Amino acid sequence: SSGINAEYGYMDDPVNPAVKVPINHAAKLCDVIAKWETNIKPSQCQIPQVIGLTYMKFLHLTTANDTITPTEYKLSARQLHANARLGYHGMEVELATCLGAVMAQAEEGNCPTITQKAPLEQQLTEFAEKYIPNNILDRCKEHSSKRRLVKEFGEIWQKFKDVPSPVLYQKYFTTAERWKYHKSTLFRGLYSHPKDGLKVAVCLNVTENRLTIINAETLVIMDAIELDKIVHFGGYPFTVTLKINNKSLSIMLVDKHKCYLLTELLAAYCRLTHVVARDETI
């Protein structure tokens, strides 16, 4: 954990490499790894020789903007780009292409030119697929539309020739402010609708002040909960329950690690704004 910008450490789950497990900043890394080695059954998997560590921004605070360092800009830009690549929420094609080009220059260097390895268009297409959100590319299924998108991506990339990476990470972060979800932590889940109890696939958008529940298919906001209205919350192992005055809401997460992370995130934001009762059973 790092000051007001609230970075947070994560490590790969040895059983499920797709899962990132938050690490208590007070714990010793050797103790964390030893715990994995002790608790994992030999039949589940073999402990890998290398366990990946990720340093990510845990909280997105408006009061932290003036204190961001170049390293934090780099980490935040990469994390924000990963969020955008998930395609959970709509992003304009123009903005997605621009951000993809900025990140490509920061990560790959100058835009490629014609080489013997592959034609320029093929190279640009591969980089576009790497740096532009998948849902944007899916909109351009027609060959001509995708070619126009790739060409525009390359033209923007060339404009940033020789610009240093630290400058580009900061530009990415500031340009992304045009995306309304740039200071959000995004989760996938199932939401039990209060009226009929039917479970709906949703995107959970958690910010400094509110939790917004968005229909995953239509992107229509189903509910918006101000954090200072929450009087009690908790959950285990997959479901988070929120109590707002006399109303209770249940949200099912895809795995218990996401459930843990969501409750920790809500607790951290709520501590900054008001006192809230938390079910410590998690």
Backbone as CSV, one residue per row, in Angstrom:
resi,resn,N_x,N_y,N_z,CA_x,CA_y,CA_z,C_x,C_y,C_z
1,SER,0.858,-1.175,0.000,0.000,0.000,0.000,0.893,1.224,0.000
2,SER,0.523,2.252,-0.728,1.410,3.402,-0.904,0.648,4.703,-0.782
3,GLY,0.651,5.286,0.418,0.147,6.636,0.620,-1.264,6.857,0.138
4,ILE,-1.526,8.106,-0.250,-2.882,8.503,-0.597,-3.308,7.927,-1.939
5,ASN,-2.342,7.586,-2.811,-2.708,7.023,-4.109,-3.085,5.556,-4.017
6,ALA,-2.779,4.923,-2.884,-3.290,3.599,-2.550,-2.981,2.536,-3.596
7,GLU,-1.679,2.292,-3.842,-1.330,1.146,-4.664,-1.529,-0.126,-3.845
8,TYR,-1.621,-1.223,-4.531,-1.888,-2.479,-3.842,-1.149,-3.587,-4.561
9,GLY,-0.604,-4.540,-3.816,0.145,-5.635,-4.413,-0.736,-6.835,-4.703
10,TYR,-0.426,-7.521,-5.802,-1.145,-8.731,-6.171,-0.141,-9.802,-6.573
11,MET,-0.529,-11.044,-6.433,0.301,-12.139,-6.913,-0.574,-13.122,-7.669
12,ASP,0.053,-13.891,-8.564,-0.682,-14.926,-9.289,-1.181,-16.000,-8.326
13,ASP,-2.360,-16.502,-8.598,-2.880,-17.656,-7.876,-2.249,-18.905,-8.502
14,PRO,-1.471,-19.676,-7.756,-0.820,-20.852,-8.340,-1.788,-21.875,-8.906
15,VAL,-3.006,-21.951,-8.364,-3.993,-22.906,-8.857,-4.652,-22.398,-10.132
16,ASN,-4.972,-21.104,-10.157,-5.646,-20.499,-11.305,-4.854,-19.271,-11.755
17,PRO,-3.996,-19.390,-12.765,-3.137,-18.284,-13.190,-3.902,-17.046,-13.645
18,ALA,-5.183,-17.214,-13.986,-5.964,-16.070,-14.443,-6.387,-15.169,-13.295
19,VAL,-6.215,-15.625,-12.053,-6.668,-14.876,-10.880,-5.492,-14.139,-10.245
20,LYS,-5.714,-12.884,-9.896,-4.738,-12.111,-9.154,-5.207,-11.999,-7.706
21,VAL,-4.355,-12.397,-6.770,-4.724,-12.417,-5.360,-4.116,-11.205,-4.651
22,PRO,-4.942,-10.374,-3.991,-4.369,-9.232,-3.277,-3.506,-9.674,-2.114
23,ILE,-2.385,-8.989,-1.918,-1.447,-9.309,-0.854,-1.543,-8.255,0.240
24,ASN,-1.673,-8.703,1.462,-1.646,-7.786,2.599,-0.290,-7.097,2.637
25,HIS,-0.290,-5.742,2.607,0.979,-5.024,2.504,1.859,-5.221,3.740
26,ALA,1.258,-5.683,4.849,2.044,-5.903,6.066,2.680,-7.296,6.101
27,ALA,2.285,-8.158,5.168,2.788,-9.534,5.177,4.130,-9.634,4.460
28,LYS,4.939,-10.592,4.886,6.196,-10.872,4.205,5.923,-11.789,3.020
29,LEU,6.533,-11.455,1.894,6.277,-12.207,0.674,6.643,-13.680,0.834
30,CYS,7.736,-13.965,1.543,8.141,-15.362,1.727,7.088,-16.132,2.522
31,ASP,6.416,-15.444,3.477,5.368,-16.100,4.259,4.145,-16.386,3.389
32,VAL,3.841,-15.472,2.464,2.700,-15.664,1.563,2.926,-16.890,0.681
33,ILE,4.120,-16.985,0.096,4.437,-18.120,-0.778,4.442,-19.421,0.019
34,ALA,5.007,-19.372,1.248,5.040,-20.568,2.093,3.624,-21.049,2.415
35,LYS,2.698,-20.099,2.581,1.308,-20.477,2.874,0.700,-21.208,1.689
36,TRP,0.988,-20.727,0.469,0.496,-21.412,-0.720,1.040,-22.837,-0.754
37,GLU,2.332,-22.978,-0.502,2.965,-24.289,-0.580,2.383,-25.256,0.448
38,THR,1.988,-24.708,1.603,1.447,-25.550,2.673,0.017,-25.992,2.373
39,ASN,-0.792,-25.076,1.811,-2.225,-25.325,1.672,-2.649,-25.983,0.365
40,ILE,-1.812,-25.893,-0.656,-2.204,-26.480,-1.932,-1.945,-27.980,-1.919
41,LYS,-2.957,-28.721,-2.318,-2.810,-30.172,-2.381,-1.976,-30.548,-3.600
42,PRO,-1.135,-31.560,-3.484,-0.294,-31.964,-4.620,-1.098,-32.298,-5.876
43,SER,-2.342,-32.768,-5.663,-3.162,-33.147,-6.814,-3.679,-31.938,-7.579
44,GLN,-3.706,-30.752,-6.918,-4.253,-29.573,-7.575,-3.308,-29.041,-8.651
45,CYS,-2.070,-28.875,-8.301,-1.088,-28.373,-9.243,0.281,-28.424,-8.600
46,GLN,1.277,-28.166,-9.389,2.624,-28.044,-8.865,2.932,-26.565,-8.657
47,ILE,3.591,-26.251,-7.547,3.936,-24.867,-7.284,4.895,-24.378,-8.366
48,PRO,4.550,-23.316,-9.079,5.440,-22.823,-10.127,6.727,-22.253,-9.553
49,GLN,7.782,-22.301,-10.337,9.061,-21.761,-9.892,9.036,-20.232,-9.858
50,VAL,8.182,-19.640,-10.685,8.076,-18.180,-10.738,6.624,-17.788,-10.493
51,ILE,6.410,-16.894,-9.532,5.075,-16.372,-9.237,5.078,-14.892,-9.590
52,GLY,4.199,-14.499,-10.506,4.158,-13.106,-10.950,3.592,-12.181,-9.891
53,LEU,4.172,-10.997,-9.799,3.698,-9.954,-8.885,3.242,-8.758,-9.706
54,THR,2.145,-8.166,-9.313,1.597,-7.003,-10.007,1.358,-5.888,-9.001
55,TYR,1.715,-4.676,-9.393,1.519,-3.512,-8.521,0.452,-2.645,-9.148
56,MET,-0.710,-2.544,-8.511,-1.848,-1.876,-9.120,-2.426,-0.820,-8.194
57,LYS,-3.082,0.154,-8.812,-3.772,1.184,-8.041,-5.046,0.578,-7.478
58,PHE,-5.212,0.685,-6.158,-6.364,0.103,-5.488,-7.506,1.108,-5.384
59,LEU,-7.184,2.351,-5.037,-8.188,3.400,-4.918,-7.921,4.479,-5.969
60,HIS,-8.978,5.090,-6.443,-8.858,6.206,-7.383,-9.441,7.441,-6.695
61,LEU,-8.573,8.260,-6.147,-9.011,9.397,-5.347,-8.762,10.703,-6.093
62,THR,-9.770,11.576,-6.096,-9.612,12.867,-6.762,-8.560,13.712,-6.055
63,THR,-8.381,13.500,-4.756,-7.421,14.292,-3.989,-5.985,13.869,-4.243
64,ALA,-5.788,12.773,-4.998,-4.435,12.245,-5.190,-3.792,12.716,-6.489
65,ASN,-4.529,13.437,-7.333,-4.019,13.761,-8.656,-2.728,14.570,-8.638
66,ASP,-2.582,15.486,-7.688,-1.425,16.370,-7.671,-0.165,15.678,-7.182
67,THR,-0.284,14.475,-6.664,0.869,13.808,-6.071,1.348,12.620,-6.889
68,ILE,0.843,12.446,-8.103,1.206,11.287,-8.909,2.640,11.419,-9.423
69,THR,3.429,10.389,-9.230,4.810,10.369,-9.683,4.881,9.737,-11.075
70,PRO,6.019,9.875,-11.789,6.140,9.228,-13.108,5.912,7.723,-13.064
71,THR,6.402,7.072,-12.019,6.179,5.623,-11.903,4.703,5.313,-11.732
72,GLU,4.013,6.122,-10.934,2.575,5.905,-10.735,1.801,6.168,-12.020
73,TYR,2.226,7.159,-12.807,1.592,7.397,-14.097,1.721,6.153,-14.990
74,LYS,2.909,5.559,-14.977,3.162,4.376,-15.799,2.271,3.218,-15.367
75,LEU,2.263,2.936,-14.055,1.453,1.832,-13.540,-0.037,2.083,-13.754
76,SER,-0.460,3.329,-13.511,-1.878,3.670,-13.648,-2.318,3.593,-15.108
77,ALA,-1.450,4.066,-16.027,-1.797,4.029,-17.450,-1.944,2.590,-17.926
78,ARG,-1.027,1.711,-17.499,-1.108,0.298,-17.898,-2.363,-0.360,-17.334
79,GLN,-2.674,-0.053,-16.082,-3.859,-0.641,-15.464,-5.125,-0.127,-16.139
80,LEU,-5.156,1.174,-16.423,-6.314,1.777,-17.075,-6.503,1.202,-18.471
81,HIS,-5.389,0.986,-19.166,-5.477,0.410,-20.512,-6.014,-1.024,-20.450
82,ALA,-5.577,-1.787,-19.456,-6.085,-3.149,-19.286,-7.585,-3.126,-19.016
83,ASN,-8.032,-2.149,-18.244,-9.460,-1.987,-17.971,-10.223,-1.689,-19.254
84,ALA,-9.675,-0.784,-20.051,-10.331,-0.407,-21.306,-10.371,-1.585,-22.279
85,ARG,-9.304,-2.396,-22.288,-9.233,-3.539,-23.199,-10.300,-4.586,-22.897
86,LEU,-10.772,-4.625,-21.640,-11.805,-5.584,-21.274,-13.111,-5.308,-21.998
87,GLY,-13.316,-4.037,-22.357,-14.513,-3.688,-23.096,-15.785,-3.761,-22.274
88,TYR,-15.670,-3.644,-20.937,-16.861,-3.727,-20.093,-17.829,-2.587,-20.392
89,HIS,-17.299,-1.425,-20.693,-18.144,-0.260,-20.936,-17.779,0.350,-22.280
90,GLY,-18.771,1.017,-22.872,-18.537,1.600,-24.180,-17.493,2.707,-24.160
91,MET,-16.624,2.706,-25.164,-15.660,3.780,-25.372,-15.736,4.173,-26.840
92,GLU,-15.703,5.485,-27.111,-15.786,5.939,-28.487,-14.607,5.403,-29.293
93,VAL,-14.860,5.086,-30.562,-13.823,4.528,-31.425,-12.639,5.486,-31.529
94,GLU,-12.913,6.778,-31.675,-11.846,7.769,-31.817,-10.939,7.782,-30.591
95,LEU,-11.538,7.787,-29.403,-10.752,7.810,-28.170,-9.980,6.509,-27.991
96,ALA,-10.628,5.378,-28.267,-9.969,4.081,-28.120,-8.768,3.964,-29.058
97,THR,-8.910,4.468,-30.279,-7.811,4.411,-31.250,-6.654,5.296,-30.813
98,CYS,-6.976,6.492,-30.325,-5.949,7.419,-29.858,-5.192,6.847,-28.666
99,LEU,-5.917,6.333,-27.682,-5.279,5.760,-26.498,-4.441,4.538,-26.865
100,GLY,-4.936,3.724,-27.785,-4.177,2.562,-28.229,-2.863,2.964,-28.879
101,ALA,-2.895,4.033,-29.687,-1.681,4.503,-30.353,-0.685,5.070,-29.345
102,VAL,-1.181,5.807,-28.360,-0.303,6.360,-27.322,0.379,5.236,-26.545
103,MET,-0.392,4.229,-26.171,0.179,3.113,-25.415,1.146,2.302,-26.289
104,ALA,0.843,2.166,-27.563,1.738,1.442,-28.464,3.099,2.131,-28.548
105,GLN,3.097,3.465,-28.650,4.365,4.199,-28.708,5.116,4.075,-27.384
106,ALA,4.396,4.133,-26.279,5.034,4.042,-24.966,5.640,2.665,-24.728
107,GLU,4.973,1.618,-25.200,5.406,0.254,-24.917,6.311,-0.325,-26.014
108,GLU,6.041,0.045,-27.268,6.743,-0.584,-28.393,7.801,0.314,-29.027
109,GLY,7.715,1.621,-28.778,8.617,2.537,-29.466,7.988,3.049,-30.747
110,ASN,8.811,3.547,-31.655,8.306,4.167,-32.876,7.527,3.186,-33.749
111,CYS,6.591,3.737,-34.481,5.730,2.949,-35.371,6.584,2.183,-36.374
112,PRO,6.280,0.923,-36.622,7.099,0.119,-37.542,7.007,0.623,-38.981
113,THR,8.001,0.267,-39.734,8.020,0.569,-41.158,8.043,-0.752,-41.929
114,ILE,8.048,-0.668,-43.241,8.041,-1.881,-44.062,9.332,-2.670,-43.832
115,THR,9.200,-3.936,-43.533,10.352,-4.808,-43.339,10.159,-6.086,-44.149
116,GLN,11.188,-6.901,-44.168,11.094,-8.171,-44.870,10.245,-9.179,-44.099
117,LYS,10.092,-8.943,-42.782,9.343,-9.900,-41.964,7.861,-9.913,-42.322
118,ALA,7.286,-8.747,-42.470,5.852,-8.682,-42.743,5.518,-7.326,-43.352
119,PRO,4.487,-7.267,-44.211,4.047,-5.976,-44.747,3.613,-5.043,-43.625
120,LEU,3.706,-3.747,-43.886,3.387,-2.753,-42.865,1.954,-2.911,-42.351
121,GLU,1.006,-3.119,-43.261,-0.393,-3.247,-42.846,-0.586,-4.437,-41.911
122,GLN,0.099,-5.526,-42.188,-0.009,-6.703,-41.328,0.556,-6.407,-39.938
123,GLN,1.696,-5.706,-39.874,2.283,-5.354,-38.591,1.350,-4.439,-37.795
124,LEU,0.813,-3.421,-38.469,-0.080,-2.481,-37.789,-1.345,-3.183,-37.302
125,THR,-1.847,-4.126,-38.101,-3.041,-4.871,-37.692,-2.777,-5.657,-36.416
126,GLU,-1.616,-6.285,-36.330,-1.262,-7.058,-35.138,-1.161,-6.150,-33.915
127,PHE,-0.567,-4.976,-34.077,-0.452,-4.045,-32.958,-1.820,-3.452,-32.591
128,ALA,-2.655,-3.192,-33.600,-3.995,-2.664,-33.323,-4.799,-3.661,-32.497
129,GLU,-4.684,-4.946,-32.844,-5.389,-5.983,-32.096,-4.854,-6.111,-30.676
130,LYS,-3.625,-5.688,-30.465,-3.014,-5.754,-29.138,-3.398,-4.564,-28.270
131,TYR,-3.596,-3.393,-28.886,-3.763,-2.174,-28.093,-5.138,-1.517,-28.192
132,ILE,-5.973,-1.955,-29.114,-7.324,-1.400,-29.217,-8.302,-2.391,-28.585
133,PRO,-9.262,-1.916,-27.777,-10.218,-2.829,-27.129,-10.906,-3.757,-28.129
134,ASN,-11.112,-4.990,-27.686,-11.697,-6.003,-28.569,-13.085,-5.611,-29.059
135,ASN,-13.870,-4.983,-28.186,-15.231,-4.629,-28.608,-15.222,-3.551,-29.695
136,ILE,-14.170,-2.728,-29.739,-14.044,-1.738,-30.811,-13.718,-2.454,-32.122
137,LEU,-12.808,-3.413,-32.046,-12.447,-4.172,-33.249,-13.624,-4.983,-33.774
138,ASP,-14.449,-5.489,-32.845,-15.612,-6.279,-33.256,-16.610,-5.446,-34.052
139,ARG,-16.639,-4.149,-33.786,-17.555,-3.274,-34.536,-17.114,-3.133,-35.993
140,CYS,-15.833,-3.394,-36.232,-15.284,-3.227,-37.580,-15.054,-4.589,-38.226
141,LYS,-16.091,-5.381,-38.297,-15.946,-6.737,-38.831,-15.703,-6.724,-40.339
142,GLU,-16.265,-5.731,-41.014,-16.034,-5.637,-42.450,-14.568,-5.292,-42.698
143,HIS,-13.992,-5.929,-43.705,-12.559,-5.766,-43.978,-12.200,-4.301,-44.217
144,SER,-13.027,-3.582,-44.990,-12.723,-2.184,-45.304,-12.759,-1.312,-44.057
145,SER,-13.708,-1.583,-43.157,-13.808,-0.795,-41.921,-12.603,-1.025,-41.032
146,LYS,-12.172,-2.275,-40.932,-11.015,-2.591,-40.102,-9.750,-1.986,-40.693
147,ARG,-9.628,-1.982,-42.002,-8.457,-1.382,-42.643,-8.393,0.111,-42.348
148,ARG,-9.542,0.796,-42.386,-9.565,2.230,-42.080,-9.148,2.472,-40.632
149,LEU,-9.627,1.615,-39.722,-9.281,1.757,-38.311,-7.782,1.543,-38.097
150,VAL,-7.237,0.516,-38.730,-5.808,0.224,-38.599,-4.974,1.364,-39.181
151,LYS,-5.406,1.908,-40.324,-4.683,3.020,-40.943,-4.685,4.240,-40.026
152,GLU,-5.832,4.540,-39.434,-5.924,5.682,-38.522,-5.049,5.454,-37.283
153,PHE,-5.056,4.227,-36.781,-4.218,3.857,-35.639,-2.741,4.120,-35.952
154,GLY,-2.291,3.701,-37.146,-0.899,3.905,-37.538,-0.558,5.377,-37.702
155,GLU,-1.479,6.157,-38.272,-1.224,7.591,-38.467,-1.071,8.313,-37.136
156,ILE,-1.911,7.967,-36.172,-1.803,8.604,-34.858,-0.509,8.169,-34.167
157,TRP,-0.185,6.893,-34.293,1.048,6.361,-33.691,2.266,7.128,-34.216
158,GLN,2.313,7.388,-35.515,3.451,8.079,-36.113,3.615,9.501,-35.578
159,LYS,2.527,10.118,-35.153,2.602,11.481,-34.621,3.397,11.549,-33.321
160,PHE,3.518,10.418,-32.618,4.225,10.401,-31.338,5.656,9.873,-31.470
161,LYS,6.188,9.910,-32.685,7.541,9.416,-32.926,8.560,10.101,-32.021
162,ASP,9.391,9.291,-31.379,10.495,9.751,-30.512,10.042,10.438,-29.222
163,VAL,8.742,10.430,-28.930,8.280,10.995,-27.654,8.639,10.018,-26.531
164,PRO,9.271,10.483,-25.445,9.691,9.574,-24.367,8.505,8.892,-23.693
165,SER,8.725,7.668,-23.246,7.658,6.886,-22.616,7.038,7.575,-21.404
166,PRO,7.840,8.173,-20.474,7.216,8.834,-19.308,6.212,9.911,-19.706
167,VAL,6.517,10.657,-20.771,5.596,11.695,-21.247,4.319,11.054,-21.790
168,LEU,4.475,9.923,-22.466,3.322,9.247,-23.066,2.407,8.629,-22.023
169,TYR,2.989,8.056,-20.957,2.155,7.481,-19.899,1.301,8.571,-19.254
170,GLN,1.907,9.730,-19.044,1.138,10.839,-18.470,0.065,11.308,-19.448
171,LYS,0.421,11.368,-20.740,-0.565,11.787,-21.742,-1.720,10.798,-21.804
172,TYR,-1.394,9.500,-21.725,-2.451,8.487,-21.737,-3.410,8.717,-20.576
173,PHE,-2.835,8.933,-19.401,-3.645,9.089,-18.196,-4.545,10.320,-18.286
174,THR,-3.991,11.435,-18.791,-4.786,12.670,-18.878,-5.805,12.603,-20.020
175,THR,-5.412,11.988,-21.158,-6.346,11.856,-22.279,-7.514,10.955,-21.912
176,ALA,-7.237,9.933,-21.106,-8.283,8.974,-20.710,-9.344,9.614,-19.819
177,GLU,-9.102,10.822,-19.336,-10.120,11.495,-18.527,-11.377,11.767,-19.336
178,ARG,-11.267,11.712,-20.658,-12.457,11.858,-21.516,-13.362,10.640,-21.428
179,TRP,-12.839,9.518,-20.915,-13.636,8.297,-20.717,-14.259,8.360,-19.337
180,LYS,-15.560,8.269,-19.262,-16.245,8.490,-17.989,-15.958,7.415,-16.952
181,TYR,-15.358,6.288,-17.363,-15.064,5.232,-16.406,-13.575,5.169,-16.052
182,HIS,-12.842,6.251,-16.316,-11.391,6.170,-16.145,-10.967,6.087,-14.682
183,LYS,-11.832,6.467,-13.757,-11.491,6.359,-12.337,-12.385,5.338,-11.656
184,SER,-12.626,4.249,-12.354,-13.481,3.194,-11.838,-12.694,1.909,-11.657
185,THR,-13.194,1.078,-10.754,-12.735,-0.309,-10.667,-13.899,-1.159,-11.135
186,LEU,-13.653,-1.998,-12.137,-14.733,-2.714,-12.807,-14.764,-4.185,-12.407
187,PHE,-15.960,-4.686,-12.166,-16.165,-6.090,-11.823,-17.290,-6.650,-12.684
188,ARG,-17.223,-7.936,-12.950,-18.343,-8.654,-13.564,-19.077,-9.408,-12.463
189,GLY,-20.390,-9.481,-12.562,-21.136,-10.200,-11.547,-22.561,-10.490,-11.970
190,LEU,-23.322,-11.076,-11.052,-24.751,-11.325,-11.239,-25.499,-10.553,-10.169
191,TYR,-26.532,-9.867,-10.591,-27.290,-8.991,-9.700,-28.715,-9.500,-9.596
192,SER,-29.180,-9.700,-8.370,-30.565,-10.110,-8.142,-31.443,-8.870,-8.116
193,HIS,-32.278,-8.729,-9.117,-33.115,-7.539,-9.212,-34.119,-7.500,-8.058
194,PRO,-34.232,-6.360,-7.340,-35.122,-6.279,-6.166,-36.586,-6.545,-6.484
195,LYS,-37.037,-6.195,-7.700,-38.459,-6.313,-8.016,-38.898,-7.757,-8.254
196,ASP,-38.147,-8.484,-9.077,-38.585,-9.837,-9.435,-37.610,-10.931,-9.014
197,GLY,-36.444,-10.555,-8.469,-35.478,-11.537,-7.999,-34.679,-12.224,-9.081
198,LEU,-34.940,-11.865,-10.346,-34.205,-12.476,-11.446,-32.751,-12.015,-11.436
199,LYS,-31.831,-12.934,-11.760,-30.417,-12.601,-11.781,-30.025,-12.118,-13.173
200,VAL,-29.339,-10.988,-13.188,-28.949,-10.353,-14.432,-27.436,-10.185,-14.446
201,ALA,-26.804,-10.472,-15.599,-25.364,-10.249,-15.736,-25.108,-8.744,-15.751
202,VAL,-24.216,-8.287,-14.872,-23.984,-6.855,-14.724,-22.494,-6.536,-14.695
203,CYS,-22.200,-5.261,-14.920,-20.885,-4.690,-14.666,-21.019,-3.813,-13.431
204,LEU,-20.113,-3.981,-12.484,-20.105,-3.165,-11.277,-19.032,-2.098,-11.436
205,ASN,-19.450,-0.871,-11.335,-18.553,0.264,-11.513,-18.381,0.942,-10.149
206,VAL,-17.215,0.754,-9.520,-16.975,1.272,-8.175,-16.075,2.501,-8.264
207,THR,-16.547,3.619,-7.735,-15.760,4.848,-7.711,-15.655,5.350,-6.280
208,GLU,-15.040,6.505,-6.137,-14.815,7.079,-4.808,-16.115,7.355,-4.064
209,ASN,-17.196,7.642,-4.803,-18.434,8.073,-4.164,-19.606,7.118,-4.321
210,ARG,-19.553,6.224,-5.322,-20.742,5.402,-5.555,-20.400,4.061,-6.192
211,LEU,-21.379,3.168,-6.078,-21.353,1.874,-6.752,-22.480,1.884,-7.773
212,THR,-22.125,1.743,-9.038,-23.116,1.750,-10.108,-23.244,0.348,-10.676
213,ILE,-24.468,-0.124,-10.798,-24.748,-1.453,-11.340,-25.298,-1.275,-12.745
214,ILE,-24.582,-1.819,-13.747,-24.900,-1.591,-15.149,-25.188,-2.921,-15.830
215,ASN,-26.271,-2.967,-16.576,-26.601,-4.175,-17.338,-25.467,-4.473,-18.318
216,ALA,-24.922,-5.685,-18.262,-23.746,-6.030,-19.065,-24.046,-6.055,-20.562
217,GLU,-25.295,-6.297,-20.939,-25.640,-6.398,-22.359,-26.081,-5.062,-22.937
218,THR,-26.952,-4.356,-22.223,-27.509,-3.107,-22.755,-26.738,-1.874,-22.305
219,LEU,-25.886,-2.013,-21.266,-25.140,-0.909,-20.663,-26.055,0.140,-20.028
220,VAL,-27.299,-0.265,-19.743,-28.237,0.618,-19.045,-27.979,0.539,-17.545
221,ILE,-27.940,1.685,-16.884,-27.728,1.721,-15.436,-28.969,1.172,-14.730
222,MET,-28.772,0.127,-13.944,-29.886,-0.489,-13.226,-30.036,0.087,-11.824
223,ASP,-28.936,0.482,-11.226,-28.984,1.043,-9.880,-27.701,1.823,-9.634
224,ALA,-27.799,2.891,-8.884,-26.630,3.687,-8.496,-26.724,3.938,-6.996
225,ILE,-25.739,3.462,-6.259,-25.784,3.508,-4.800,-24.701,4.442,-4.284
226,GLU,-25.085,5.516,-3.639,-24.107,6.408,-3.024,-23.490,5.683,-1.828
227,LEU,-22.158,5.706,-1.729,-21.493,4.952,-0.670,-21.861,5.452,0.720
228,ASP,-22.163,6.735,0.839,-22.517,7.241,2.168,-23.927,6.825,2.597
229,LYS,-24.658,6.132,1.691,-25.982,5.611,2.043,-25.910,4.167,2.555
230,ILE,-24.753,3.523,2.378,-24.595,2.132,2.814,-24.408,2.094,4.326
231,VAL,-25.235,1.302,5.001,-25.140,1.211,6.463,-24.532,-0.109,6.911
232,HIS,-24.488,-1.096,5.999,-23.924,-2.403,6.360,-23.611,-3.155,5.080
233,PHE,-22.486,-3.870,5.073,-22.193,-4.718,3.925,-21.260,-5.844,4.353
234,GLY,-21.244,-6.891,3.552,-20.375,-8.034,3.820,-20.657,-9.119,2.809
235,GLY,-19.883,-10.205,2.866,-20.141,-11.285,1.928,-19.121,-12.390,1.992
236,TYR,-19.559,-13.600,1.635,-18.653,-14.748,1.570,-19.427,-15.952,1.047
237,PRO,-18.848,-16.796,0.198,-17.555,-16.595,-0.461,-17.680,-15.904,-1.811
238,PHE,-18.921,-15.898,-2.392,-19.068,-15.337,-3.727,-20.061,-14.173,-3.789
239,THR,-20.831,-13.953,-2.739,-21.911,-12.972,-2.778,-21.647,-11.822,-1.819
240,VAL,-21.802,-10.600,-2.328,-21.693,-9.398,-1.501,-23.101,-8.861,-1.282
241,THR,-23.434,-8.605,-0.023,-24.746,-8.067,0.333,-24.582,-6.655,0.869
242,LEU,-25.383,-5.738,0.353,-25.357,-4.344,0.790,-26.690,-3.996,1.427
243,LYS,-26.661,-3.279,2.526,-27.887,-2.794,3.144,-27.895,-1.280,3.062
244,ILE,-28.909,-0.744,2.382,-29.075,0.699,2.239,-30.403,1.058,2.863
245,ASN,-30.355,1.663,4.043,-31.566,1.942,4.816,-32.339,0.636,5.016
246,ASN,-33.547,0.529,4.466,-34.345,-0.690,4.659,-34.249,-1.649,3.473
247,LYS,-33.381,-1.343,2.516,-33.273,-2.164,1.306,-31.977,-2.963,1.332
248,SER,-32.050,-4.221,0.889,-30.866,-5.078,0.801,-30.654,-5.495,-0.652
249,LEU,-29.398,-5.492,-1.092,-29.052,-5.891,-2.446,-28.012,-7.000,-2.394
250,SER,-28.111,-7.965,-3.298,-27.155,-9.060,-3.367,-26.477,-9.069,-4.730
251,ILE,-25.149,-9.197,-4.713,-24.369,-9.234,-5.935,-23.459,-10.456,-5.878
252,MET,-23.535,-11.312,-6.887,-22.699,-12.501,-6.938,-21.509,-12.243,-7.854
253,LEU,-20.298,-12.495,-7.347,-19.075,-12.298,-8.112,-18.628,-13.612,-8.741
254,VAL,-17.703,-13.523,-9.693,-17.279,-14.717,-10.431,-16.411,-15.637,-9.585
255,ASP,-15.711,-15.100,-8.580,-14.904,-15.949,-7.710,-14.730,-15.246,-6.369
256,LYS,-14.264,-15.994,-5.371,-14.176,-15.458,-4.020,-13.114,-14.378,-3.891
257,HIS,-12.090,-14.412,-4.762,-11.066,-13.374,-4.707,-11.653,-12.025,-5.123
258,LYS,-12.516,-12.043,-6.149,-13.184,-10.811,-6.561,-14.130,-10.324,-5.469
259,CYS,-14.769,-11.252,-4.802,-15.658,-10.909,-3.691,-14.868,-10.219,-2.583
260,TYR,-13.723,-10.804,-2.270,-12.847,-10.216,-1.244,-12.391,-8.823,-1.666
261,LEU,-11.978,-8.676,-2.919,-11.478,-7.400,-3.391,-12.558,-6.332,-3.377
262,LEU,-13.786,-6.699,-3.770,-14.882,-5.736,-3.782,-15.198,-5.254,-2.369
263,THR,-15.246,-6.170,-1.403,-15.539,-5.755,-0.030,-14.409,-4.892,0.548
264,GLU,-13.155,-5.242,0.224,-12.027,-4.424,0.675,-12.082,-3.033,0.056
265,LEU,-12.468,-2.968,-1.212,-12.549,-1.693,-1.913,-13.653,-0.819,-1.319
266,LEU,-14.815,-1.414,-1.087,-15.919,-0.673,-0.472,-15.535,-0.181,0.920
267,ALA,-14.866,-1.049,1.685,-14.454,-0.677,3.035,-13.484,0.496,3.001
268,ALA,-12.535,0.464,2.066,-11.538,1.531,1.976,-12.184,2.858,1.598
269,TYR,-13.073,2.832,0.605,-13.747,4.070,0.201,-14.657,4.583,1.312
270,CYS,-15.376,3.674,1.956,-16.301,4.094,3.005,-15.557,4.695,4.202
271,ARG,-14.381,4.160,4.505,-13.604,4.712,5.613,-13.206,6.165,5.353
272,LEU,-13.094,6.515,4.080,-12.705,7.879,3.734,-13.866,8.853,3.849
273,THR,-15.096,8.340,3.810,-16.259,9.221,3.772,-17.139,9.145,5.015
274,HIS,-17.316,7.955,5.554,-18.208,7.812,6.694,-17.953,6.470,7.370
275,VAL,-18.540,6.312,8.545,-18.436,5.058,9.278,-19.543,4.119,8.798
276,VAL,-19.183,2.896,8.490,-20.162,1.940,8.001,-19.896,0.597,8.683
277,ALA,-20.963,-0.118,8.976,-20.808,-1.444,9.610,-20.435,-2.446,8.552
278,ARG,-19.425,-3.259,8.852,-18.982,-4.277,7.906,-19.055,-5.644,8.559
279,ASP,-19.609,-6.582,7.811,-19.657,-7.958,8.277,-18.271,-8.562,8.121
280,GLU,-17.589,-8.859,9.211,-16.220,-9.326,9.164,-16.099,-10.825,8.896
281,THR,-17.216,-11.498,8.606,-17.141,-12.942,8.375,-16.313,-13.277,7.153
282,ILE,-16.152,-12.289,6.249,-15.341,-12.572,5.065,-13.877,-12.745,5.445
